[in-house]
Amino acid sequence: MTTSQLQRLRRILVSVGLALASGCGAGLAWSREAPDPPEAAIVAAPAVSAAAAIVTPPAAATPLTKLQVLSNRASELALRAIGMLGINYKYGGNTPENGLDCSGLVRYVFKESWGTNLPRTALEISHVGEKIDSTDLQPGDLVFYNTLKRGFSHVGIYLGDNKFIHAPSSGGQVRIESMDLGYWKKRFNGARRVSNPAAPQ
């Protein structure tokens, strides 16, 4: 990877982190016309540092409210997903080292972030958590699509600003896309919110 590619990737991660911290990603920007993200071997480090900046408040800060804690944990999950950018798609893949499919990406991120074990397929995952309206989406929510002529055959993680991250298809890589694109708007099946078991009640 060239220095310019690394700098570009870091700028993307920082802009996403700032957008998530401000509330629902008003500053996110990603286009289908943009080149595929570079290899993911180096993206984990900037993603983790961005997450740490959001999740860990300054020592002298006012104690966080319950809503702020929930928001920070959802942002942490979304940022961990961003750390998977550029990982190769592999049908049935469960780990970044071997490749990930759509549900493999979601399962890996939730397991690593929250210790949550989700079912194996997108259809099975679509029964977990709380059904939510698309107007209520928050970073970390799951979005589902019909990409194989059957409902809930594809799943991704919402990032804010109508953007989601997913493992697309054979030959592709984990990437960010806009839910506003015609392809995705026509195939949208719904959204769900999976609660963090460690979140305050």
C-alpha positions as CSV (number, residue, x, y, z in Angstrom):
1,M,0.0,0.0,0.0
2,T,1.3,3.5,-0.9
3,T,1.6,6.3,1.6
4,S,-1.1,8.3,-0.2
5,Q,-3.5,5.3,0.0
6,L,-2.8,4.9,3.7
7,Q,-3.4,8.6,4.3
8,R,-6.7,8.5,2.4
9,L,-7.9,5.5,4.4
10,R,-7.0,7.2,7.7
11,R,-8.9,10.4,6.6
12,I,-12.0,8.2,5.9
13,L,-11.7,6.5,9.3
14,V,-11.3,9.8,11.1
15,S,-14.3,11.3,9.3
16,V,-16.5,8.3,10.2
17,G,-15.4,8.4,13.8
18,L,-16.2,12.1,14.1
19,A,-19.6,11.6,12.4
20,L,-20.5,8.8,14.8
21,A,-19.4,10.8,17.8
22,S,-21.6,13.7,16.7
23,G,-24.7,11.6,16.5
24,C,-25.6,9.9,13.3
25,G,-22.9,10.4,10.8
26,A,-23.7,13.8,9.2
27,G,-20.3,13.9,7.7
28,L,-20.0,10.5,6.1
29,A,-19.3,10.3,2.4
30,W,-18.7,7.2,0.3
31,S,-19.5,6.5,-3.3
32,R,-19.9,3.4,-5.4
33,E,-17.6,5.2,-7.9
34,A,-14.8,5.2,-5.3
35,P,-12.1,2.6,-5.8
36,D,-12.3,-0.5,-3.7
37,P,-10.7,0.0,-0.3
38,P,-7.1,-1.1,-0.1
39,E,-6.0,-4.3,1.7
40,A,-7.2,-4.4,5.3
41,A,-4.0,-5.5,6.9
42,I,-3.3,-1.9,8.2
43,V,-6.8,-0.6,8.8
44,A,-7.3,-2.2,12.3
45,A,-4.9,0.2,14.0
46,P,-6.5,3.5,13.0
47,A,-10.0,2.1,13.6
48,V,-9.1,1.1,17.1
49,S,-7.5,4.4,17.9
50,A,-10.6,6.3,16.6
51,A,-12.9,4.1,18.7
52,A,-10.8,4.7,21.8
53,A,-11.1,8.4,21.2
54,I,-14.9,8.2,21.1
55,V,-15.5,5.6,23.8
56,T,-13.1,6.7,26.5
57,P,-14.1,10.1,28.0
58,P,-11.5,12.5,29.4
59,A,-10.8,12.0,33.1
60,A,-12.2,15.4,34.0
61,A,-15.4,15.0,31.9
62,T,-18.8,15.0,33.3
63,P,-20.1,11.5,34.0
64,L,-21.8,10.1,30.9
65,T,-25.6,9.7,30.8
66,K,-27.1,6.3,30.1
67,L,-28.0,7.5,26.5
68,Q,-24.4,8.6,25.9
69,V,-23.0,5.3,27.1
70,L,-25.3,3.4,24.8
71,S,-24.4,5.6,21.9
72,N,-20.7,5.2,22.6
73,R,-21.0,1.4,22.7
74,A,-22.9,1.4,19.4
75,S,-20.2,3.7,17.8
76,E,-17.5,1.3,19.1
77,L,-19.3,-1.5,17.3
78,A,-19.6,0.5,14.1
79,L,-15.9,1.5,14.2
80,R,-14.8,-2.1,14.7
81,A,-16.8,-3.0,11.6
82,I,-14.9,-0.2,9.7
83,G,-11.7,-2.0,10.8
84,M,-12.7,-4.8,8.5
85,L,-12.7,-2.6,5.3
86,G,-10.9,-4.4,2.5
87,I,-11.2,-7.9,3.9
88,N,-11.9,-10.3,1.0
89,Y,-15.4,-11.9,0.7
90,K,-15.5,-15.6,1.2
91,Y,-18.8,-17.6,1.2
92,G,-19.1,-19.1,4.7
93,G,-16.2,-17.1,5.9
94,N,-16.0,-16.4,9.7
95,T,-12.6,-14.7,10.2
96,P,-10.8,-11.8,8.7
97,E,-7.8,-14.1,8.1
98,N,-9.8,-16.5,5.9
99,G,-12.3,-14.0,4.5
100,L,-15.9,-13.1,5.5
101,D,-19.3,-13.3,4.1
102,C,-22.1,-10.9,5.0
103,S,-23.3,-12.7,8.1
104,G,-19.7,-13.7,9.0
105,L,-18.8,-10.0,9.1
106,V,-21.7,-9.2,11.4
107,R,-21.1,-12.2,13.7
108,Y,-17.4,-11.4,14.0
109,V,-17.9,-7.7,14.8
110,F,-20.6,-8.4,17.4
111,K,-18.5,-11.2,19.0
112,E,-15.4,-9.1,19.2
113,S,-17.1,-5.9,20.3
114,W,-19.7,-7.1,22.8
115,G,-19.1,-10.9,23.2
116,T,-22.5,-11.5,21.6
117,N,-22.9,-14.8,19.7
118,L,-25.3,-14.3,16.7
119,P,-26.7,-17.1,14.5
120,R,-24.9,-18.1,11.4
121,T,-27.1,-16.9,8.5
122,A,-28.6,-13.5,7.6
123,L,-32.1,-15.0,7.8
124,E,-31.5,-16.3,11.3
125,I,-29.9,-13.0,12.5
126,S,-33.1,-11.2,11.2
127,H,-35.0,-12.8,14.1
128,V,-32.6,-11.5,16.8
129,G,-33.1,-8.2,18.6
130,E,-35.8,-5.5,18.2
131,K,-37.4,-4.6,14.9
132,I,-36.9,-0.9,14.1
133,D,-38.1,1.5,11.5
134,S,-35.6,2.8,8.9
135,T,-36.2,6.3,10.2
136,D,-34.9,5.3,13.6
137,L,-31.6,3.7,12.5
138,Q,-28.6,4.3,14.7
139,P,-24.9,3.3,14.2
140,G,-24.5,-0.4,15.0
141,D,-28.0,-1.4,13.9
142,L,-28.4,-4.2,11.4
143,V,-29.9,-3.7,7.9
144,F,-31.3,-6.5,5.8
145,Y,-31.7,-7.0,2.0
146,N,-33.1,-9.4,-0.5
147,T,-30.2,-10.1,-2.8
148,L,-30.9,-13.7,-3.7
149,K,-34.6,-13.5,-4.6
150,R,-35.5,-14.4,-1.1
151,G,-36.1,-12.2,1.9
152,F,-33.3,-11.4,4.5
153,S,-30.6,-13.0,2.4
154,H,-28.1,-10.2,3.0
155,V,-27.1,-8.2,6.1
156,G,-24.9,-5.2,6.9
157,I,-24.1,-2.9,9.8
158,Y,-25.5,0.7,9.7
159,L,-22.9,3.4,10.2
160,G,-25.0,6.6,10.0
161,D,-25.9,9.1,7.2
162,N,-27.7,6.3,5.3
163,K,-24.4,4.4,4.9
164,F,-23.8,0.7,5.8
165,I,-20.8,-1.6,5.8
166,H,-21.1,-5.1,4.4
167,A,-19.3,-8.0,2.7
168,P,-20.9,-7.9,-0.7
169,S,-20.3,-10.9,-2.9
170,S,-17.8,-13.3,-4.4
171,G,-14.8,-11.5,-5.6
172,G,-15.6,-8.4,-3.6
173,Q,-14.2,-6.9,-0.4
174,V,-15.9,-5.5,2.8
175,R,-16.9,-2.0,1.8
176,I,-19.2,1.0,2.7
177,E,-22.2,1.8,0.5
178,S,-25.1,4.2,0.5
179,M,-28.6,2.9,1.3
180,D,-29.9,5.6,-1.0
181,L,-28.6,3.8,-4.1
182,G,-31.5,2.4,-6.2
183,Y,-30.2,-1.2,-6.0
184,W,-30.3,-1.2,-2.2
185,K,-33.5,0.8,-1.8
186,K,-35.4,-1.7,-3.9
187,R,-34.1,-4.7,-1.9
188,F,-34.4,-3.3,1.6
189,N,-36.1,-5.8,4.0
190,G,-35.9,-4.0,7.3
191,A,-33.7,-3.3,10.2
192,R,-33.1,-4.6,13.7
193,R,-31.3,-3.5,16.8
194,V,-29.4,-6.0,18.9
195,S,-28.9,-4.9,22.5
196,N,-25.5,-4.9,24.1
197,P,-25.7,-7.3,27.1
198,A,-23.2,-5.1,29.0
199,A,-25.2,-1.9,28.5
200,P,-26.9,-0.3,31.6
201,Q,-30.5,-1.1,32.2
